[in-house]
């Protein structure tokens, strides 16, 4: 089964920087594609997730917010 990770964040967000580093490491290790979107580019995303970023989705389902737990992310992708 192939997986996909999406990170919602915004520029200048230090928690987003931390999440990005974890996601990049895990995705690279496991060969999983990932992408990132800024909530500032979409008013609906800003309204829904503005107080929760970074938000991580795995295969379209919300997985984590604020911080990405590397072990939990690896388990979700196993």
C-alpha positions as a LaTeX table, in Angstrom:
\begin{tabular}{lrrr}
\hline
Residue & $x$ (\AA) & $y$ (\AA) & $z$ (\AA) \\
\hline
Unk1 & 0.00 & 0.00 & 0.00 \\
Unk2 & 1.37 & 3.42 & $-0.89$ \\
Unk3 & 1.00 & 6.30 & 1.52 \\
Unk4 & 1.10 & 10.06 & 1.27 \\
Unk5 & 1.80 & 12.76 & 3.86 \\
Unk6 & 0.50 & 16.33 & 3.81 \\
Unk7 & 1.75 & 19.06 & 6.11 \\
Unk8 & $-0.38$ & 22.17 & 6.62 \\
Unk9 & 1.52 & 25.12 & 8.02 \\
Unk10 & 2.58 & 28.66 & 7.28 \\
Unk11 & 5.80 & 30.59 & 6.78 \\
Unk12 & 7.57 & 31.69 & 9.95 \\
Unk13 & 6.02 & 28.97 & 12.12 \\
Unk14 & 8.74 & 27.35 & 14.24 \\
Unk15 & 6.56 & 24.33 & 15.04 \\
Unk16 & 6.03 & 23.89 & 11.29 \\
Unk17 & 9.80 & 23.90 & 10.80 \\
Unk18 & 10.14 & 21.17 & 13.43 \\
Unk19 & 7.32 & 19.13 & 11.88 \\
Unk20 & 8.82 & 19.52 & 8.40 \\
Unk21 & 12.15 & 18.11 & 9.60 \\
Unk22 & 10.51 & 15.04 & 11.15 \\
Unk23 & 8.27 & 14.42 & 8.14 \\
Unk24 & 11.15 & 14.81 & 5.68 \\
Unk25 & 13.29 & 12.37 & 7.64 \\
Unk26 & 10.55 & 9.74 & 7.94 \\
Unk27 & 9.37 & 10.17 & 4.34 \\
Unk28 & 12.93 & 9.86 & 3.02 \\
Unk29 & 13.61 & 6.78 & 5.15 \\
Unk30 & 10.41 & 5.04 & 4.03 \\
Unk31 & 10.18 & 6.34 & 0.47 \\
Unk32 & 6.85 & 8.04 & 1.11 \\
Unk33 & 5.88 & 11.12 & $-0.87$ \\
Unk34 & 4.94 & 14.22 & 1.06 \\
Unk35 & 3.82 & 17.74 & 0.31 \\
Unk36 & 3.24 & 20.95 & 2.18 \\
Unk37 & 0.55 & 23.60 & 1.87 \\
Unk38 & 0.36 & 26.99 & 3.51 \\
Unk39 & $-2.92$ & 27.78 & 5.22 \\
Unk40 & $-2.35$ & 31.38 & 4.15 \\
Unk41 & $-3.04$ & 30.36 & 0.53 \\
Unk42 & $-6.56$ & 29.11 & 1.26 \\
Unk43 & $-9.09$ & 31.02 & 3.38 \\
Unk44 & $-10.98$ & 27.81 & 4.22 \\
Unk45 & $-7.82$ & 26.11 & 5.51 \\
Unk46 & $-6.91$ & 29.24 & 7.48 \\
Unk47 & $-10.35$ & 29.32 & 9.11 \\
Unk48 & $-10.33$ & 25.61 & 9.96 \\
Unk49 & $-6.71$ & 25.05 & 10.97 \\
Unk50 & $-5.34$ & 28.50 & 11.83 \\
Unk51 & $-5.02$ & 27.70 & 15.54 \\
Unk52 & $-3.84$ & 24.10 & 15.07 \\
Unk53 & $-0.80$ & 24.28 & 12.79 \\
Unk54 & 1.18 & 22.42 & 11.94 \\
Unk55 & $-1.36$ & 19.77 & 11.01 \\
Unk56 & $-0.23$ & 16.48 & 9.51 \\
Unk57 & $-2.39$ & 14.24 & 7.33 \\
Unk58 & $-1.61$ & 10.67 & 6.36 \\
Unk59 & $-3.53$ & 9.37 & 3.38 \\
Unk60 & $-6.00$ & 12.25 & 3.68 \\
Unk61 & $-6.86$ & 11.67 & 7.35 \\
Unk62 & $-5.71$ & 14.07 & 10.06 \\
Unk63 & $-2.87$ & 12.43 & 11.94 \\
Unk64 & $-1.23$ & 15.02 & 14.26 \\
Unk65 & $-1.28$ & 18.69 & 15.10 \\
Unk66 & 1.18 & 21.04 & 16.83 \\
Unk67 & 3.97 & 18.44 & 16.95 \\
Unk68 & 4.78 & 15.35 & 14.90 \\
Unk69 & 5.65 & 12.28 & 16.92 \\
Unk70 & 8.20 & 10.45 & 14.76 \\
Unk71 & 7.46 & 6.98 & 16.15 \\
Unk72 & 3.71 & 7.46 & 15.73 \\
Unk73 & 4.17 & 8.67 & 12.15 \\
Unk74 & 6.36 & 5.66 & 11.33 \\
Unk75 & 3.72 & 3.30 & 12.75 \\
Unk76 & 1.00 & 4.94 & 10.65 \\
Unk77 & 3.10 & 4.39 & 7.53 \\
Unk78 & 4.11 & 0.80 & 8.32 \\
\hline
\end{tabular}
